[in-house]
Amino acid sequence: MRNSDAIVCMGALKFPMEVGAKHSYDKLPNSSGRSTFAGNCEVKGAEKVTVGAGTFDAVRIECSGFYNRVFDGNWSGKFVETLWYAPSISRPVKSQYTDFNASGAVFDKNQTELVEFTPGK
């Protein structure tokens, strides 16, 4: 966290990933260092996911919780996130994220996908 002594935790990914496993996290900073997240996650199942980089056997993790913007104003809201983690390449290959403002309206909605992957030698 920018200019903070906040403790960072693992976020949506916690190992081992077994269907039905649940975990929570708190004070997770976002990439800009301006907000923190607190969420509850559950491993929902295994499925094949096709993205630009190919088709992968993945584990689907669903999370929901709250964010709190702590720099440049103080405001908060809710979020939902789904990640597909591919054990074969040790990374998420797809994610969907939506956050909602304090009144419950969609504030931001995005999806990311792995478009290329070259295994190490």
C-alpha positions in Angstrom: 0.0 0.0 0.0 1.4 3.4 -0.9 2.8 5.2 2.2 1.3 2.5 4.5 2.4 -0.3 6.8 -0.6 -2.4 5.7 -0.1 -6.2 5.7 -0.5 -7.7 2.3 -2.1 -11.1 2.0 -2.7 -13.6 -0.9 -6.0 -12.4 -2.3 -8.1 -14.7 -4.5 -5.5 -17.5 -4.8 -4.8 -19.9 -1.9 -3.2 -23.3 -2.3 -4.0 -26.1 -2.4 -7.1 -25.4 -4.5 -9.7 -28.0 -3.8 -13.4 -27.7 -4.9 -15.4 -26.3 -2.0 -12.4 -24.7 -0.3 -13.1 -21.2 1.1 -10.9 -18.5 2.3 -10.9 -14.8 3.1 -8.5 -11.9 2.7 -8.3 -8.4 4.1 -6.3 -5.2 3.3 -5.2 -6.4 -0.1 -3.9 -3.3 -2.0 -4.9 -2.8 -5.7 -2.2 -2.3 -8.3 -2.3 1.5 -8.0 -1.9 1.4 -4.2 -4.9 3.7 -3.7 -7.4 1.1 -2.5 -7.7 -2.0 -0.4 -9.9 -5.0 -0.8 -11.5 -7.5 1.6 -13.1 -10.6 0.1 -14.4 -14.1 0.6 -13.5 -16.7 -2.0 -14.6 -20.2 -2.9 -13.2 -22.8 -5.3 -16.2 -23.6 -7.4 -15.0 -26.3 -9.8 -12.7 -27.4 -12.6 -13.4 -26.6 -16.2 -11.8 -26.1 -19.6 -11.2 -22.5 -20.6 -10.4 -21.3 -24.0 -8.5 -18.0 -24.4 -6.2 -16.5 -27.0 -3.3 -18.5 -25.6 -5.1 -21.8 -26.0 -7.3 -24.2 -24.1 -6.5 -24.9 -20.4 -7.8 -27.1 -17.6 -8.5 -24.5 -15.0 -9.9 -24.1 -11.5 -12.7 -21.5 -11.1 -12.5 -19.3 -8.1 -15.3 -16.9 -7.2 -14.8 -14.0 -4.8 -17.0 -11.2 -3.5 -16.3 -8.4 -1.0 -15.7 -4.8 -0.5 -13.2 -2.2 -1.6 -12.1 1.0 0.2 -10.4 3.8 -1.6 -8.0 5.4 0.9 -6.1 8.0 -1.2 -7.6 10.8 -3.4 -10.9 10.7 -1.5 -12.4 8.1 0.8 -15.2 6.0 -0.8 -16.1 2.3 -0.9 -18.3 -0.2 -2.6 -18.7 -3.9 -3.4 -17.1 -6.2 -6.0 -17.4 -9.6 -7.5 -14.6 -11.5 -9.2 -14.2 -14.8 -11.0 -10.7 -16.2 -11.8 -9.8 -19.3 -13.8 -6.4 -20.6 -12.6 -4.5 -23.0 -14.8 -2.2 -25.3 -12.7 -0.3 -26.4 -15.8 1.2 -22.9 -16.2 0.8 -21.7 -12.6 -1.2 -18.6 -13.4 -4.7 -17.3 -14.0 -5.7 -17.5 -17.7 -9.0 -15.5 -17.4 -10.6 -13.2 -14.9 -13.9 -11.2 -14.8 -14.2 -8.3 -12.3 -17.1 -6.0 -11.5 -17.3 -3.3 -8.9 -20.3 -1.4 -7.7 -20.4 2.1 -6.1 -22.0 2.8 -2.7 -25.5 3.0 -4.2 -25.1 -0.4 -5.8 -24.7 0.7 -9.5 -22.0 -0.9 -11.7 -19.0 1.3 -11.5 -16.5 -0.8 -13.5 -16.7 -4.1 -15.3 -13.8 -5.8 -17.1 -12.5 -9.1 -18.3 -8.9 -10.2 -18.9 -7.6 -13.2 -20.8 -4.1 -14.6 -21.4 -3.4 -14.0 -25.1 0.0 -15.7 -25.4 2.1 -18.0 -23.4 5.6 -19.4 -24.1 6.7 -22.1 -21.6 10.2 -21.6 -20.1 13.0 -23.9 -21.1 
